[in-house]
């Protein structure tokens, strides 16, 4: 579990993996089991220093209690990615070295 840097969202938990996938185009379910709305979700290969585009899109919000499919299709052949989450309530969380090649779902919790 990882604690948020600020705000009320308390933890993030990885909830399992499935069969390995190619890192070039990965889809997984993002579950927002927290009490806050998720407004931004950025990823980057762990070896990189710059965040990619917001995967929720310009109008995207993942409300508390909801889930959605996330696609990472940046052409990278890397499996280890860093994640950055930002909520509408002002909380931020960065998680390092998530293995997206075996990722089936990712759950945000309080």
N, CA, C and O of each residue as an XYZ file, in Angstrom:
440
protein
N       0.843     -1.177      0.000
C       0.000      0.000      0.000
C       0.891      1.244      0.000
O       1.971      1.269      0.590
N       0.397      2.260     -0.678
C       1.139      3.508     -0.781
C       0.269      4.633     -0.263
O      -0.928      4.667     -0.548
N       0.841      5.549      0.489
C       0.091      6.676      1.026
C       0.122      7.833      0.055
O       1.091      8.010     -0.684
N      -0.937      8.620      0.056
C      -0.993      9.820     -0.762
C      -0.049     10.864     -0.210
O       0.230     10.899      0.988
N       0.437     11.711     -1.092
C       1.321     12.783     -0.674
C       0.551     13.865      0.056
O       1.080     14.486      0.978
N      -0.713     14.103     -0.349
C      -1.552     15.069      0.340
C      -2.989     14.711      0.049
O      -3.266     13.981     -0.903
N      -3.893     15.205      0.841
C      -5.302     14.946      0.619
C      -5.792     13.760      1.424
O      -5.076     13.219      2.267
N      -7.028     13.364      1.149
C      -7.668     12.349      1.956
C      -7.559     10.937      1.429
O      -7.840     10.004      2.180
N      -7.162     10.717      0.168
C      -7.065      9.362     -0.338
C      -5.887      8.690      0.336
O      -4.759      9.172      0.232
N      -6.126      7.593      1.019
C      -5.116      7.030      1.897
C      -4.235      5.981      1.267
O      -3.077      5.863      1.669
N      -4.701      5.212      0.310
C      -3.874      4.113     -0.152
C      -4.248      3.676     -1.552
O      -5.340      3.960     -2.045
N      -3.328      2.988     -2.172
C      -3.525      2.403     -3.472
C      -3.070      0.972     -3.393
O      -2.000      0.694     -2.853
N      -3.852      0.060     -3.916
C      -3.500     -1.350     -3.823
C      -3.538     -1.979     -5.198
O      -4.480     -1.765     -5.962
N      -2.534     -2.742     -5.510
C      -2.507     -3.518     -6.726
C      -3.323     -4.771     -6.481
O      -3.103     -5.480     -5.499
N      -4.268     -5.046     -7.374
C      -5.183     -6.148     -7.126
C      -4.981     -7.266     -8.135
O      -5.973     -7.771     -8.662
N      -3.827     -7.658     -8.417
C      -3.674     -8.904     -9.148
C      -3.262     -8.745    -10.583
O      -3.320     -7.659    -11.160
N      -2.847     -9.846    -11.139
C      -2.395     -9.879    -12.501
C      -2.968    -11.067    -13.227
O      -3.479    -12.012    -12.625
N      -2.867    -10.994    -14.534
C      -3.315    -12.087    -15.378
C      -2.129    -12.539    -16.208
O      -0.979    -12.339    -15.817
N      -2.399    -13.136    -17.328
C      -1.331    -13.588    -18.222
C      -0.536    -12.388    -18.711
O      -1.102    -11.308    -18.878
N       0.771    -12.550    -18.947
C       1.586    -11.439    -19.422
C       1.046    -10.858    -20.725
O       0.529    -11.581    -21.577
N       1.174     -9.554    -20.863
C       0.734     -8.862    -22.071
C       1.909     -8.096    -22.650
O       2.895     -7.857    -21.954
N       1.818     -7.710    -23.905
C       2.849     -6.889    -24.503
C       2.690     -5.467    -24.003
O       1.582     -4.932    -23.975
N       3.793     -4.856    -23.611
C       3.742     -3.508    -23.054
C       3.339     -2.478    -24.099
O       2.896     -1.390    -23.733
N       3.477     -2.781    -25.384
C       3.164     -1.797    -26.418
C       1.693     -1.382    -26.393
O       1.381     -0.238    -26.722
N       0.801     -2.261    -26.019
C      -0.619     -1.936    -25.968
C      -1.249     -2.734    -24.832
O      -1.581     -3.907    -24.999
N      -1.410     -2.103    -23.694
C      -1.908     -2.770    -22.492
C      -3.226     -2.151    -22.067
O      -3.352     -0.927    -22.026
N      -4.204     -2.980    -21.752
C      -5.470     -2.526    -21.185
C      -5.672     -3.193    -19.842
O      -5.380     -4.377    -19.671
N      -6.176     -2.420    -18.888
C      -6.523     -2.970    -17.587
C      -7.679     -2.169    -17.006
O      -7.973     -1.062    -17.456
N      -8.320     -2.736    -16.012
C      -9.436     -2.080    -15.350
C      -8.916     -1.247    -14.195
O      -8.194     -1.752    -13.335
N      -9.276      0.020    -14.173
C      -8.954      0.907    -13.066
C     -10.214      1.058    -12.236
O     -11.240      1.536    -12.720
N     -10.124      0.644    -10.979
C     -11.276      0.666    -10.074
C     -11.053      1.755     -9.034
O     -10.046      1.755     -8.327
N     -11.996      2.677     -8.948
C     -11.908      3.742     -7.952
C     -12.802      3.360     -6.773
O     -13.973      3.736     -6.724
N     -12.236      2.609     -5.824
C     -12.965      2.202     -4.620
C     -12.744      3.194     -3.486
O     -13.029      2.889     -2.328
N     -12.238      4.381     -3.816
C     -11.998      5.418     -2.810
C     -13.233      6.303     -2.679
O     -14.247      6.071     -3.337
N     -13.139      7.302     -1.840
C     -14.234      8.249     -1.663
C     -14.014      9.528     -2.460
O     -14.771     10.486     -2.305
N     -12.980      9.562     -3.320
C     -12.659     10.759     -4.084
C     -12.767     10.496     -5.579
O     -12.608      9.362     -6.032
N     -13.038     11.543     -6.337
C     -13.113     11.422     -7.791
C     -11.711     11.562     -8.384
O     -10.954     12.458     -8.010
N     -11.382     10.676     -9.303
C     -10.090     10.696     -9.970
C     -10.223     11.538    -11.231
O     -11.049     11.239    -12.093
N      -9.405     12.604    -11.347
C      -9.502     13.510    -12.479
C      -8.361     13.348    -13.471
O      -8.542     13.619    -14.658
N      -7.194     12.916    -13.017
C      -6.042     12.775    -13.902
C      -5.301     11.488    -13.569
O      -5.148     11.121    -12.404
N      -4.842     10.808    -14.626
C      -4.047      9.589    -14.462
C      -2.951      9.611    -15.524
O      -3.224      9.507    -16.720
N      -1.708      9.749    -15.066
C      -0.558      9.821    -15.954
C       0.318      8.584    -15.759
O       0.391      8.032    -14.661
N       0.977      8.159    -16.830
C       1.927      7.052    -16.740
C       3.192      7.421    -17.494
O       3.209      8.332    -18.322
N       4.252      6.684    -17.180
C       5.501      6.795    -17.916
C       6.313      5.538    -17.658
O       6.271      4.995    -16.553
N       7.052      5.062    -18.655
C       7.973      3.963    -18.348
C       8.893      4.397    -17.210
O       9.334      5.546    -17.178
N       9.184      3.501    -16.285
C       9.969      3.859    -15.093
C      11.337      4.425    -15.429
O      11.894      5.186    -14.638
N      11.892      4.075    -16.579
C      13.214      4.573    -16.972
C      13.153      5.988    -17.544
O      14.196      6.595    -17.785
N      11.959      6.521    -17.763
C      11.776      7.862    -18.323
C      11.578      8.878    -17.203
O      11.320      8.509    -16.057
N      11.702     10.163    -17.544
C      11.546     11.231    -16.559
C      10.336     12.118    -16.804
O      10.071     13.018    -16.006
N       9.595     11.893    -17.881
C       8.470     12.771    -18.224
C       7.170     11.985    -18.224
O       7.107     10.872    -18.746
N       6.127     12.574    -17.632
C       4.806     11.943    -17.626
C       4.193     12.029    -19.003
O       4.385     13.016    -19.714
N       3.452     10.996    -19.385
C       2.708     11.002    -20.637
C       1.445     11.820    -20.487
O       1.260     12.533    -19.501
N       0.569     11.707    -21.491
C      -0.692     12.433    -21.470
C      -1.643     11.824    -20.440
O      -1.496     10.668    -20.044
N      -2.603     12.615    -20.023
C      -3.630     12.156    -19.094
C      -4.442     11.056    -19.764
O      -5.073     11.292    -20.794
N      -4.432      9.855    -19.188
C      -5.138      8.725    -19.780
C      -6.649      8.808    -19.620
O      -7.374      8.063    -20.279
N      -7.137      9.691    -18.767
C      -8.578      9.869    -18.623
C      -9.136     10.837    -19.655
O     -10.352     10.944    -19.812
N      -8.258     11.542    -20.359
C      -8.685     12.461    -21.396
C      -9.133     13.802    -20.850
O      -9.263     13.972    -19.638
N      -9.371     14.757    -21.742
C      -9.697     16.123    -21.305
C     -11.019     16.221    -20.547
O     -11.179     17.127    -19.728
N     -11.957     15.333    -20.788
C     -13.246     15.383    -20.106
C     -13.438     14.208    -19.161
O     -14.535     13.998    -18.643
N     -12.377     13.440    -18.933
C     -12.512     12.214    -18.162
C     -12.442     12.419    -16.659
O     -11.610     13.171    -16.152
N     -13.326     11.740    -15.967
C     -13.323     11.677    -14.511
C     -13.795     10.287    -14.137
O     -14.771      9.781    -14.692
N     -13.098      9.671    -13.193
C     -13.535      8.377    -12.676
C     -14.050      8.629    -11.268
O     -13.280      8.769    -10.317
N     -15.377      8.683    -11.159
C     -16.023      8.993     -9.888
C     -15.780      7.886     -8.860
O     -15.495      6.744     -9.221
N     -15.895      8.232     -7.594
C     -15.779      7.265     -6.509
C     -16.787      6.144     -6.731
O     -17.945      6.397     -7.061
N     -16.336      4.899     -6.549
C     -17.204      3.744     -6.711
C     -17.340      3.251     -8.139
O     -18.047      2.272     -8.380
N     -16.687      3.894     -9.092
C     -16.807      3.518    -10.501
C     -15.527      2.839    -10.976
O     -14.505      2.867    -10.290
N     -15.594      2.234    -12.150
C     -14.415      1.634    -12.764
C     -14.448      1.889    -14.258
O     -15.498      2.179    -14.832
N     -13.282      1.777    -14.881
C     -13.187      1.976    -16.319
C     -11.972      1.273    -16.870
O     -11.078      0.879    -16.120
N     -11.937      1.113    -18.178
C     -10.808      0.481    -18.856
C      -9.790      1.546    -19.219
O     -10.136      2.588    -19.777
N      -8.536      1.277    -18.900
C      -7.432      2.177    -19.211
C      -6.551      1.492    -20.252
O      -6.263      0.301    -20.134
N      -6.126      2.235    -21.265
C      -5.236      1.709    -22.297
C      -3.925      2.474    -22.278
O      -3.909      3.705    -22.285
N      -2.823      1.729    -22.253
C      -1.497      2.319    -22.413
C      -0.970      1.789    -23.731
O      -0.663      0.603    -23.857
N      -0.868      2.662    -24.701
C      -0.421      2.271    -26.033
C       0.619      3.230    -26.561
O       0.473      3.781    -27.651
N       1.675      3.429    -25.785
C       2.684      4.426    -26.149
C       3.839      3.855    -26.963
O       4.787      4.579    -27.269
N       3.782      2.572    -27.323
C       4.823      1.970    -28.144
C       6.045      1.517    -27.382
O       6.974      0.979    -27.985
N       6.077      1.713    -26.086
C       7.219      1.294    -25.286
C       7.243     -0.221    -25.167
O       6.194     -0.865    -25.148
N       8.443     -0.789    -25.088
C       8.573     -2.230    -24.863
C       8.880     -2.528    -23.395
O       9.275     -3.642    -23.051
N       8.696     -1.526    -22.534
C       8.977     -1.672    -21.113
C       7.761     -2.229    -20.376
O       6.622     -1.982    -20.773
N       8.005     -2.977    -19.309
C       6.919     -3.482    -18.470
C       6.743     -2.660    -17.200
O       5.630     -2.576    -16.681
N       7.806     -2.053    -16.687
C       7.721     -1.287    -15.450
C       7.368      0.167    -15.739
O       8.080      0.874    -16.453
N       6.253      0.587    -15.165
C       5.742      1.947    -15.365
C       5.520      2.617    -14.020
O       5.246      1.960    -13.016
N       5.643      3.942    -14.021
C       5.273      4.752    -12.869
C       3.897      5.343    -13.149
O       3.584      5.698    -14.286
N       3.078      5.447    -12.104
C       1.725      5.998    -12.207
C       1.638      7.260    -11.368
O       2.258      7.354    -10.308
N       0.863      8.233    -11.846
C       0.551      9.444    -11.074
C      -0.956      9.663    -11.142
O      -1.533      9.764    -12.225
N      -1.583      9.735     -9.972
C      -3.016      9.951     -9.846
C      -3.261     11.305     -9.199
O      -2.554     11.682     -8.264
N      -4.261     12.043     -9.691
C      -4.659     13.314     -9.088
C      -6.175     13.315     -8.948
O      -6.893     13.031     -9.907
N      -6.657     13.634     -7.761
C      -8.094     13.642     -7.514
C      -8.658     15.055     -7.633
O      -7.920     16.039     -7.609
N      -9.964     15.133     -7.760
C     -10.641     16.425     -7.804
C     -10.571     17.151     -6.481
O     -10.764     18.366     -6.421
N     -10.296     16.412     -5.422
C     -10.198     16.997     -4.090
C      -8.795     17.488     -3.764
O      -8.560     18.002     -2.671
N      -7.848     17.336     -4.707
C      -6.503     17.860     -4.533
C      -5.452     16.860     -4.089
O      -4.293     17.240     -3.922
N      -5.803     15.616     -3.894
C      -4.823     14.606     -3.491
C      -4.027     14.130     -4.701
O      -4.561     14.032     -5.806
N      -2.753     13.839     -4.486
C      -1.907     13.268     -5.533
C      -1.206     12.031     -4.987
O      -0.953     11.916     -3.788
N      -0.903     11.120     -5.887
C      -0.217      9.889     -5.524
C       0.643      9.451     -6.686
O       0.175      9.384     -7.823
N       1.906      9.152     -6.406
C       2.797      8.574     -7.407
C       3.219      7.198     -6.936
O       3.630      7.018     -5.790
N       3.115      6.228     -7.833
C       3.477      4.842     -7.547
C       4.522      4.440     -8.568
O       4.324      4.616     -9.769
N       5.637      3.900     -8.093
C       6.747      3.539     -8.972
C       6.765      2.050     -9.295
O       6.369      1.210     -8.487
N       7.231      1.756    -10.488
C       7.553      0.404    -10.960
C       6.397     -0.591    -10.853
O       6.518     -1.636    -10.213
N       5.287     -0.251    -11.483
C       4.151     -1.154    -11.610
C       4.383     -2.002    -12.863
O       4.650     -1.454    -13.932
N       4.287     -3.308    -12.749
C       4.489     -4.202    -13.888
C       3.196     -4.270    -14.696
O       2.284     -5.022    -14.354
N       3.120     -3.479    -15.774
C       1.897     -3.446    -16.572
C       1.758     -4.669    -17.472
O       0.673     -4.918    -17.999
N       2.828     -5.437    -17.661
C       2.758     -6.622    -18.512
C       1.939     -7.741    -17.881
O       1.469     -8.634    -18.586
N       1.764     -7.705    -16.578
C       0.965     -8.722    -15.893
C      -0.255     -8.119    -15.216
O      -0.941     -8.803    -14.457
N      -0.535     -6.851    -15.479
C      -1.605     -6.133    -14.794
C      -2.964     -6.436    -15.414
O      -3.141     -6.332    -16.628
N      -3.918     -6.811    -14.570
C      -5.290     -7.053    -14.995
C      -6.205     -5.935    -14.491
O      -7.067     -5.446    -15.221
N      -6.001     -5.537    -13.223
C      -6.754     -4.424    -12.651
C      -5.937     -3.736    -11.579
O      -5.025     -4.315    -10.988
N      -6.288     -2.486    -11.346
C      -5.628     -1.647    -10.354
C      -6.722     -0.968     -9.560
O      -7.652     -0.415    -10.148
N      -6.637     -0.993     -8.236
C      -7.702     -0.454     -7.389
C      -7.189      0.657     -6.487
O      -6.189      0.498     -5.787
N      -7.892      1.788     -6.515
C      -7.657      2.885     -5.571
C      -8.607      2.700     -4.406
O      -9.803      2.489     -4.607
N      -8.079      2.777     -3.165
C      -8.921      2.649     -1.977
C      -8.599      3.739     -0.974
O      -7.538      4.359     -1.045
N      -9.503      3.975     -0.046
C      -9.247      4.894      1.073
C      -8.447      4.170      2.129
O      -8.118      4.752      3.162
